[in-house]
Amino acid sequence: MRQARLGLKGYTALIRDYGKQSAWQRALDVLSQLRHQGPDPNTITCNATLGACATGVQWQAALRVLRCMLQQQEQHCCTVASADAVRPDSISFNTTLVACARGYAWAHALDVLRQMLREGPGSAVRGIAAAYSSTASACGKAARWSAAWAVFRNVQAMSVQLDLVALTTALSICSRSQRWDEAFDILDQMQERSMRHDEVMHSVLISLYGRAGLWVQALWALSASRQVRSAPNVVAYGAAINACEVGRAWQRALSTLGEFIQVGGRMNAVTCSAAVSACEKSGQWEHAVHLFHQCSQLRIQPDVGMYNAAIHAYGTAYRGQDITRLARDLQHSGLPLQWGVFDSAMTFLTKCSEWQAALDLYRAARERCEVGSSSIMGALSSCMLGNLWSEALSLLASASDVDAGMLGASIVSCQRAGRWAWCVHLLQTMPQQALEPDANTFACAIRACGFGRSWEVALLVKSQMDQRGVQDLNAVAQSAVEWTCEVSRVPSPVSHAFYTRVAPKEFAVLAFLMESAPKGDMEASIRAVEKFAGSNQWLKVMGGRKSRLLADCVLPHDRIVEFGTYIGFSSLVLVRIQRQLQGRGRVITCEADPAFAFVARQVLTWAGAASEVEVRTGRAADWLAVGGLGEIDMLVLDHRGTRYHEDLRLAEPSLARGARVFADNVLHPGAPLLLPFLRGRYQVAVLPTTEFQRDALEDWIVICTPLALTRAPEPAPPALRRLSAEVDALAWRSQRGPVTVRDWLALQRRVKICLQDWQRTAAP
């Protein structure tokens, strides 16, 4: 009786009340009751129900209501229309689109918009701007920017004049999909129509400029937005700081954040995260870390982006313990886990050589969410550093989508553990999985065969590499073949033509030597190489004061091992010193590059020193691992300076009592991690000098003798780790093209200052 007296208007009001209460199911129950018991619902009643569904983010229910309305319209299409007929209007379609947008149902939103356009001018043109905005919002929330842009283009084709809200949505789409030209065309249209920008429009405009890398224009738009609203707009300021982040303008990012606080804004996670990220991406890790801690002191809960920026900042500074702490804090913060952040943390921990912490982080995070391929790759890199070959194979088996990087890391782990058969097996499985191994992967498997003295398998692997057309640009695979053959005591199959092709500059030195010095004349040969170095600045030799310092360390019967042969000049100097001492010592020198080793043998032969020097092709670490260098009376470090400490650690079991270590190039190109490694374990003398025939380039020679090798080396400071990475980067850059003396001097100055600071703080 009460329901009958309520009437259709009363039921419609009841449905609206349910919508305000988010009681969408009750609203649907009332509509169903009306359809079965009357009075028959009209368009207004159905629209009220759609509104309740949109409020409750029930896009499936909204689609059912709209579909029912369309069916009723088809059934009564031939009858005379009445005021109470159920016909979906622009409100019906727009409300359904809002429900789809809130539920990320972008594909259904597109279907609804198409249906709306098919209904004709009566419902299509009215409210089309709002319909477009809702549909584009649904596509945008699902990151379907191409679909959203297609909607805008279709609406443009209808010659419908869009309002400010719709054009703002279009600009947001252009910003997200990097359609810069189209975005500025829309801005021109708005200017022609003299449309005034509102608060939301300014925020979108600032974001657009920021994503386009136009941070100056973004700050201009921020200035204009302040004329629209007196109170600080946190969204606009956050977008402006993000623009400075994209433009690496960290100082303007900090000043903009300071301005936001001055005008009465309160720092929050959005503005702080953008500022921290701007500092980190500009290489200002100290400012990024300081701002992050400042936010913590203000009890601002960091968001995932701020954690990620801080992890990157600490990673740049090689501060592994801080990375581990931040990753743990993120795990317990209650924020949704994003594997990209943990991937970054694992990558930086691996660079800091803290592979155990990286693996612990992987295991802890794996228990809380499903891991991705990049995370497994990070864990495999940690296994590679820790020589955990069995765990690497387990991780590889757990991956659902194996790629070439994963297999390559697993091969390296097995190679370092001496499991050469596993290396070859994994390599053979790559073509079966449609994966193409690169030269480094082939080289790793070949080196593994060397540890097993399986030179025939190594040659077979190299043959397969050549058949597949894999380029060995840096001769890493050829070096592995040479080492495998030498350690297996079989001749190398490589031809002279190969070496001539890959080392033209070094062969030019050999040709000059053979033209300038008589064969068998060592003194003339040394002078010829020094003369060539004087007119060719790229050739760096141990002449002048460096050779005299070297002579002071040599004893008559020393068994000398050298890491880094290059063209054999320092080996010649060592032979000359031993001849002058009338000793019966011997020189064994290791060179990773097979072409350089070939040239060195020719230089030594021409100078008449081949019988006193044994040139070994391959990495020093590999020769040490197989015990191929014997006892060492004197060790000369003259290869890659950033590896001095690692290779010296491997050589320590072979050092004889009273052994001396002579390290060249500690300052130029640089060996930043050597001195911390030596501290407390060696008696050390640091001798300043200059490069031979280049007085502008200062260098340090380090001469040391063992004291307490059983003592664990102290960890290198993060600043020296960072500089070590920069030394490597500049050295690799010099191999790809010319590097100016100014670049070397700038890096050398920073290395020197950092080492001197470390020496002062580390002094007892």
Order of alpha helices (4+ residues) and beta strands (2+ residues): alpha-alpha-alpha-alpha-alpha-alpha-alpha-alpha-alpha-alpha-alpha-alpha-alpha-alpha-alpha-alpha-alpha-alpha-alpha-alpha-alpha-alpha-alpha-alpha-alpha-alpha-alpha-alpha-alpha-alpha-alpha-alpha-beta-alpha-beta-alpha-beta-alpha-beta-alpha-beta-alpha-beta-beta-alpha-alpha
